[in-house]
Amino acid sequence: MIVVNTLLRHGTAFLWSHQLLSSHQGRKSNVLFSTRKSLPANVCSGFGLQFRAFALRKSEKKERNYLKLSKTKSKTLQQSKQLSSEDTVDLSDKILTRDDNTCDTSVELISSNLNENDLTARRTRGAVLQACIVSSGLILALGAIIRQASHVASMEGWAIFDSYTEVSFGFETWHIELIIGLVILISSCRYMLLRIWPDFSESSKAANQQILGPLQPLDYVIVAFLPGISEELLFRGALLPLFGLNWKSALAIGAIFGGLHLGSGRRYSYAVWATFVGLAYGVATIISSNVVVAMISHSLNNLIGGLLWRLTSTPQEKNE
């Protein structure tokens, strides 16, 4: 009983101590658990403020970075615009410079072409005048030689006509009327044929363009009178008297005269016209027994024909 009481007493004490211990441990665990479960309000509020401040600082940092980035972009855009504007200005300057150089080159080419054209025109004009002077001089010399040779042969007793005495240079007043009539006849016939005979018109234009095209108006006097004087001295002043002063001789010499006008763009129509003109000059020489009438008539008809072509032709036809 004592043992039992002792055991009971000790057991009861053990149980009570165990209960106390378990209750004490329970309170400890509850305290620890409650501590883990709920923190003090001031601690939570401190953490919240720190988190908010951190978030604000982070957002401000983002804003500053965004502002820096936007400023950098704006500067880059401004620089690119400045560069593009400078490049545009430089490019426009280069284009303008290139255009100026092109214009200068074009002006130089045009001026050089004009100078070359002027030089060519001068050379052509000089060549025409030179050919006219040389050929007229040779024809004039040949006619003078034939006249003088026939005169010497006739004086020596040869049975030939003396061209020197048959056709003289004496001039009388009534010869003026013959000259005027001859000029009107030939010029009017020429004007009429230019309108009704296309082949003759084209042939005449071709000859005039070749001879009169590069010449100045004052040059027409030279190319009109030199051939007129020299050709009439040879054909009507030297050759016509050798064949006899009659219409057959006038026609034969006129045919030779017309045949020599072929070539240089002149067709057979022009040769026929020249034959008719030669016949008219021959008849006038026979009537007047004078070569001056044919010389003046021929020269005036050449001048009128040249002026008529210059007045009726276009600038393009003159420069061809």
VEXMIDO-575359 format. One record per residue (C-alpha): chain; residue in three letters; x, y, z; residue number from 1. Coordinates in Angstrom, 1 decimal. Layout:
N
{node A,ala,{X,Y,Z},NUM} ...
END
This chain:
320
{node A,met,{0.0,0.0,0.0},1} {node A,ile,{2.8,2.3,0.9},2} {node A,val,{4.5,1.4,-2.3},3} {node A,val,{1.3,1.9,-4.1},4} {node A,asn,{0.6,5.1,-2.3},5} {node A,thr,{4.1,6.1,-3.0},6} {node A,leu,{3.7,5.2,-6.6},7} {node A,leu,{0.4,6.9,-6.7},8} {node A,arg,{1.8,9.9,-5.0},9} {node A,his,{4.8,9.9,-7.3},10} {node A,gly,{2.7,9.0,-10.3},11} {node A,thr,{0.3,11.8,-9.5},12} {node A,ala,{3.2,14.1,-9.0},13} {node A,phe,{4.7,12.9,-12.3},14} {node A,leu,{1.5,13.3,-14.0},15} {node A,trp,{1.0,16.8,-12.6},16} {node A,ser,{4.5,17.7,-13.5},17} {node A,his,{4.0,16.2,-16.9},18} {node A,gln,{0.9,18.2,-17.3},19} {node A,leu,{2.7,21.3,-16.3},20} {node A,leu,{5.5,20.5,-18.6},21} {node A,ser,{3.2,19.8,-21.4},22} {node A,ser,{1.1,22.8,-20.8},23} {node A,his,{4.2,24.9,-20.6},24} {node A,gln,{5.5,23.4,-23.8},25} {node A,gly,{2.1,24.0,-25.4},26} {node A,arg,{2.2,27.6,-24.4},27} {node A,lys,{5.7,27.8,-25.8},28} {node A,ser,{4.7,26.2,-29.1},29} {node A,asn,{1.6,28.4,-29.2},30} {node A,val,{3.7,31.4,-28.6},31} {node A,leu,{6.2,30.4,-31.3},32} {node A,phe,{3.5,29.5,-33.7},33} {node A,ser,{1.6,32.7,-33.1},34} {node A,thr,{4.8,34.6,-33.5},35} {node A,arg,{5.4,33.0,-36.8},36} {node A,lys,{1.8,33.4,-37.9},37} {node A,ser,{1.3,37.1,-37.2},38} {node A,leu,{4.0,39.8,-37.2},39} {node A,pro,{3.6,43.1,-35.4},40} {node A,ala,{1.9,45.9,-37.3},41} {node A,asn,{4.8,48.2,-37.1},42} {node A,val,{7.1,45.7,-38.7},43} {node A,cys,{4.7,45.1,-41.5},44} {node A,ser,{4.2,48.8,-42.1},45} {node A,gly,{8.0,49.3,-42.2},46} {node A,phe,{8.4,46.7,-44.8},47} {node A,gly,{5.6,48.2,-46.8},48} {node A,leu,{7.1,51.6,-46.7},49} {node A,gln,{10.5,50.3,-47.7},50} {node A,phe,{9.0,48.3,-50.6},51} {node A,arg,{7.1,51.4,-51.8},52} {node A,ala,{10.2,53.6,-51.6},53} {node A,phe,{12.1,51.0,-53.5},54} {node A,ala,{9.4,50.9,-56.2},55} {node A,leu,{9.3,54.7,-56.4},56} {node A,arg,{13.0,54.8,-56.7},57} {node A,lys,{12.9,52.2,-59.4},58} {node A,ser,{10.2,54.0,-61.3},59} {node A,glu,{12.0,57.3,-61.0},60} {node A,lys,{15.2,55.6,-62.3},61} {node A,lys,{13.2,54.2,-65.2},62} {node A,glu,{11.8,57.7,-66.0},63} {node A,arg,{15.2,59.2,-65.9},64} {node A,asn,{16.5,56.5,-68.2},65} {node A,tyr,{13.5,57.0,-70.5},66} {node A,leu,{14.2,60.8,-70.5},67} {node A,lys,{17.8,60.2,-71.2},68} {node A,leu,{16.9,57.8,-74.0},69} {node A,ser,{14.4,60.2,-75.5},70} {node A,lys,{16.9,63.1,-75.3},71} {node A,thr,{19.5,60.8,-77.0},72} {node A,lys,{17.0,59.9,-79.7},73} {node A,ser,{16.0,63.5,-80.3},74} {node A,lys,{19.7,64.6,-80.5},75} {node A,thr,{20.3,61.7,-82.9},76} {node A,leu,{17.3,62.7,-85.0},77} {node A,gln,{18.5,66.4,-85.0},78} {node A,gln,{22.0,65.3,-86.0},79} {node A,ser,{20.6,63.1,-88.7},80} {node A,lys,{18.4,65.9,-90.0},81} {node A,gln,{21.4,68.3,-89.9},82} {node A,leu,{23.5,65.7,-91.7},83} {node A,ser,{20.7,65.0,-94.2},84} {node A,ser,{20.2,68.7,-94.8},85} {node A,glu,{24.0,69.2,-95.1},86} {node A,asp,{24.1,66.2,-97.5},87} {node A,thr,{21.2,67.7,-99.4},88} {node A,val,{22.9,71.0,-99.6},89} {node A,asp,{26.2,69.4,-100.6},90} {node A,leu,{24.4,67.2,-103.2},91} {node A,ser,{22.5,70.2,-104.5},92} {node A,asp,{25.8,72.2,-104.7},93} {node A,lys,{27.4,69.3,-106.5},94} {node A,ile,{24.4,69.1,-108.9},95} {node A,leu,{24.5,72.8,-109.5},96} {node A,thr,{28.3,72.7,-110.0},97} {node A,arg,{27.8,69.8,-112.3},98} {node A,asp,{25.1,71.6,-114.2},99} {node A,asp,{27.3,74.7,-114.3},100} {node A,asn,{30.1,72.6,-115.7},101} {node A,thr,{27.7,71.0,-118.2},102} {node A,cys,{26.4,74.4,-119.2},103} {node A,asp,{29.9,75.7,-119.6},104} {node A,thr,{30.9,72.6,-121.6},105} {node A,ser,{27.7,73.0,-123.8},106} {node A,val,{28.5,76.7,-124.3},107} {node A,glu,{32.1,75.9,-125.2},108} {node A,leu,{30.9,73.2,-127.6},109} {node A,ile,{28.3,75.5,-129.2},110} {node A,ser,{30.9,78.4,-129.5},111} {node A,ser,{33.4,76.0,-130.9},112} {node A,asn,{30.9,74.7,-133.4},113} {node A,leu,{29.9,78.2,-134.3},114} {node A,asn,{33.5,79.1,-134.7},115} {node A,glu,{34.1,76.0,-136.9},116} {node A,asn,{31.0,76.8,-138.9},117} {node A,asp,{32.1,80.4,-139.3},118} {node A,leu,{35.6,79.2,-140.3},119} {node A,thr,{34.0,76.7,-142.8},120} {node A,ala,{31.8,79.4,-144.2},121} {node A,arg,{34.8,81.7,-144.6},122} {node A,arg,{36.8,79.0,-146.3},123} {node A,thr,{33.8,78.1,-148.6},124} {node A,arg,{33.3,81.8,-149.4},125} {node A,gly,{36.9,82.2,-150.1},126} {node A,ala,{37.0,79.1,-152.2},127} {node A,val,{34.1,80.3,-154.3},128} {node A,leu,{35.5,83.7,-154.8},129} {node A,gln,{39.0,82.3,-155.6},130} {node A,ala,{37.5,79.8,-158.1},131} {node A,cys,{35.5,82.6,-159.7},132} {node A,ile,{38.5,84.9,-160.0},133} {node A,val,{40.9,82.3,-161.3},134} {node A,ser,{38.5,80.7,-163.8},135} {node A,ser,{37.4,84.1,-165.1},136} {node A,gly,{41.0,85.2,-165.4},137} {node A,leu,{41.8,82.1,-167.4},138} {node A,ile,{38.8,82.4,-169.7},139} {node A,leu,{39.5,86.1,-170.2},140} {node A,ala,{43.1,85.4,-171.1},141} {node A,leu,{42.1,82.6,-173.5},142} {node A,gly,{39.6,84.9,-175.3},143} {node A,ala,{42.2,87.7,-175.6},144} {node A,ile,{44.7,85.2,-177.0},145} {node A,ile,{42.3,83.9,-179.6},146} {node A,arg,{41.3,87.4,-180.7},147} {node A,gln,{44.9,88.5,-181.0},148} {node A,ala,{45.9,85.3,-182.8},149} {node A,ser,{43.1,85.6,-185.3},150} {node A,his,{44.1,89.2,-185.9},151} {node A,val,{47.7,88.3,-186.5},152} {node A,ala,{46.8,85.4,-188.8},153} {node A,ser,{44.4,87.5,-190.8},154} {node A,met,{47.1,90.2,-191.1},155} {node A,glu,{49.5,87.4,-192.4},156} {node A,gly,{47.0,86.6,-195.1},157} {node A,trp,{45.4,83.5,-193.6},158} {node A,ala,{41.8,82.8,-194.8},159} {node A,ile,{40.2,83.3,-191.4},160} {node A,phe,{38.0,85.9,-189.9},161} {node A,asp,{39.6,88.6,-187.8},162} {node A,ser,{37.8,88.5,-184.5},163} {node A,tyr,{39.6,91.6,-183.4},164} {node A,thr,{38.1,93.7,-186.1},165} {node A,glu,{34.8,91.9,-186.7},166} {node A,val,{33.6,92.4,-183.1},167} {node A,ser,{34.9,95.5,-181.4},168} {node A,phe,{34.6,97.2,-178.1},169} {node A,gly,{33.1,100.4,-179.5},170} {node A,phe,{29.9,101.4,-177.7},171} {node A,glu,{27.1,103.6,-179.0},172} {node A,thr,{24.1,105.1,-177.4},173} {node A,trp,{21.5,102.9,-179.0},174} {node A,his,{23.3,99.9,-177.5},175} {node A,ile,{21.8,100.9,-174.2},176} {node A,glu,{18.3,100.1,-175.5},177} {node A,leu,{19.5,96.8,-176.8},178} {node A,ile,{21.0,96.0,-173.4},179} {node A,ile,{17.7,96.9,-171.6},180} {node A,gly,{15.6,94.8,-174.0},181} {node A,leu,{18.0,91.9,-173.7},182} {node A,val,{18.0,92.0,-169.9},183} {node A,ile,{14.2,92.2,-169.7},184} {node A,leu,{13.8,89.3,-172.2},185} {node A,ile,{16.2,86.9,-170.4},186} {node A,ser,{15.2,87.8,-166.8},187} {node A,ser,{11.4,87.5,-167.6},188} {node A,cys,{11.9,84.1,-169.4},189} {node A,arg,{14.0,82.9,-166.5},190} {node A,tyr,{11.4,83.9,-163.9},191} {node A,met,{8.7,82.2,-166.0},192} {node A,leu,{10.6,79.0,-166.4},193} {node A,leu,{11.4,78.7,-162.7},194} {node A,arg,{7.6,78.6,-162.1},195} {node A,ile,{6.5,76.3,-164.9},196} {node A,trp,{9.5,74.0,-165.3},197} {node A,pro,{10.3,72.0,-162.1},198} {node A,asp,{13.4,70.3,-163.4},199} {node A,phe,{14.9,73.6,-164.4},200} {node A,ser,{13.9,75.2,-161.1},201} {node A,glu,{15.6,72.4,-159.1},202} {node A,ser,{18.7,72.6,-161.3},203} {node A,ser,{18.9,76.3,-161.0},204} {node A,lys,{18.4,76.2,-157.2},205} {node A,ala,{21.2,73.6,-156.9},206} {node A,ala,{23.6,75.7,-158.9},207} {node A,asn,{22.8,78.8,-156.9},208} {node A,gln,{23.1,77.1,-153.5},209} {node A,gln,{26.5,75.8,-154.5},210} {node A,ile,{27.8,79.1,-155.8},211} {node A,leu,{25.8,81.8,-154.1},212} {node A,gly,{25.0,80.1,-150.7},213} {node A,pro,{28.2,80.9,-148.8},214} {node A,leu,{28.6,84.4,-150.3},215} {node A,gln,{27.7,87.9,-149.0},216} {node A,pro,{25.4,90.2,-151.0},217} {node A,leu,{28.3,92.4,-152.1},218} {node A,asp,{30.0,89.2,-153.4},219} {node A,tyr,{27.3,88.8,-156.0},220} {node A,val,{28.7,91.7,-158.0},221} {node A,ile,{32.0,89.8,-158.3},222} {node A,val,{30.5,86.5,-159.3},223} {node A,ala,{28.1,88.2,-161.7},224} {node A,phe,{30.4,90.5,-163.6},225} {node A,leu,{33.6,88.6,-163.8},226} {node A,pro,{32.1,85.5,-165.5},227} {node A,gly,{29.8,87.7,-167.6},228} {node A,ile,{32.7,89.7,-169.0},229} {node A,ser,{35.2,86.8,-169.4},230} {node A,glu,{32.7,84.4,-170.9},231} {node A,glu,{31.4,86.9,-173.5},232} {node A,leu,{34.9,87.8,-174.5},233} {node A,leu,{35.7,84.2,-175.2},234} {node A,phe,{32.4,82.9,-176.8},235} {node A,arg,{31.0,86.0,-178.5},236} {node A,gly,{34.1,88.1,-178.8},237} {node A,ala,{36.6,85.5,-180.0},238} {node A,leu,{34.9,82.2,-181.1},239} {node A,leu,{31.8,83.6,-182.8},240} {node A,pro,{33.7,85.8,-185.4},241} {node A,leu,{35.8,82.8,-186.3},242} {node A,phe,{32.7,80.8,-187.4},243} {node A,gly,{31.1,83.9,-189.0},244} {node A,leu,{28.6,86.5,-187.8},245} {node A,asn,{25.4,84.7,-188.6},246} {node A,trp,{22.6,82.9,-186.7},247} {node A,lys,{24.0,79.4,-187.4},248} {node A,ser,{27.3,80.4,-185.8},249} {node A,ala,{25.4,82.0,-182.9},250} {node A,leu,{23.4,78.8,-182.4},251} {node A,ala,{26.6,76.6,-182.6},252} {node A,ile,{28.5,78.8,-180.1},253} {node A,gly,{25.4,78.9,-177.9},254} {node A,ala,{25.2,75.1,-177.9},255} {node A,ile,{28.9,74.9,-176.8},256} {node A,phe,{28.2,77.5,-174.2},257} {node A,gly,{25.2,75.5,-172.9},258} {node A,gly,{27.0,72.2,-172.8},259} {node A,leu,{29.8,73.7,-170.6},260} {node A,his,{27.1,74.6,-168.0},261} {node A,leu,{26.4,70.9,-167.3},262} {node A,gly,{27.6,69.5,-164.0},263} {node A,ser,{27.8,70.9,-160.4},264} {node A,gly,{24.1,70.0,-159.8},265} {node A,arg,{23.1,71.4,-163.2},266} {node A,arg,{20.9,69.2,-165.4},267} {node A,tyr,{20.2,69.1,-169.1},268} {node A,ser,{17.3,71.6,-168.5},269} {node A,tyr,{19.9,74.1,-167.4},270} {node A,ala,{22.1,73.4,-170.4},271} {node A,val,{19.1,74.0,-172.7},272} {node A,trp,{18.4,77.3,-170.9},273} {node A,ala,{22.1,78.3,-171.2},274} {node A,thr,{22.0,77.4,-175.0},275} {node A,phe,{19.0,79.8,-175.4},276} {node A,val,{20.8,82.5,-173.5},277} {node A,gly,{24.0,82.0,-175.5},278} {node A,leu,{21.9,82.3,-178.7},279} {node A,ala,{20.4,85.6,-177.6},280} {node A,tyr,{23.8,87.1,-176.7},281} {node A,gly,{25.1,85.9,-180.1},282} {node A,val,{22.3,87.6,-182.0},283} {node A,ala,{22.8,90.8,-180.0},284} {node A,thr,{26.6,90.7,-180.8},285} {node A,ile,{25.8,90.2,-184.5},286} {node A,ile,{23.3,93.1,-184.5},287} {node A,ser,{25.7,95.5,-182.7},288} {node A,ser,{29.0,94.1,-183.9},289} {node A,asn,{30.0,94.8,-180.4},290} {node A,val,{31.0,92.5,-177.5},291} {node A,val,{30.3,95.1,-174.8},292} {node A,val,{26.5,94.7,-175.2},293} {node A,ala,{26.7,91.0,-174.5},294} {node A,met,{29.1,91.5,-171.6},295} {node A,ile,{26.8,94.0,-169.8},296} {node A,ser,{23.7,92.1,-170.5},297} {node A,his,{25.2,88.8,-169.3},298} {node A,ser,{26.5,90.4,-166.1},299} {node A,leu,{23.2,92.2,-165.3},300} {node A,asn,{21.2,89.0,-165.8},301} {node A,asn,{23.6,87.1,-163.5},302} {node A,leu,{23.2,89.7,-160.8},303} {node A,ile,{19.4,89.8,-161.2},304} {node A,gly,{19.2,86.0,-161.0},305} {node A,gly,{21.4,85.9,-157.9},306} {node A,leu,{19.3,88.6,-156.1},307} {node A,leu,{16.1,86.9,-157.1},308} {node A,trp,{17.3,83.6,-155.6},309} {node A,arg,{18.4,85.3,-152.4},310} {node A,leu,{15.1,87.1,-152.0},311} {node A,thr,{12.9,84.0,-152.7},312} {node A,ser,{14.9,81.3,-150.9},313} {node A,thr,{14.6,80.4,-147.3},314} {node A,pro,{17.5,80.7,-144.8},315} {node A,gln,{17.7,76.9,-144.7},316} {node A,glu,{18.1,76.8,-148.5},317} {node A,lys,{20.8,79.4,-148.3},318} {node A,asn,{22.8,77.5,-145.7},319} {node A,glu,{22.6,74.1,-147.3},320} 
END
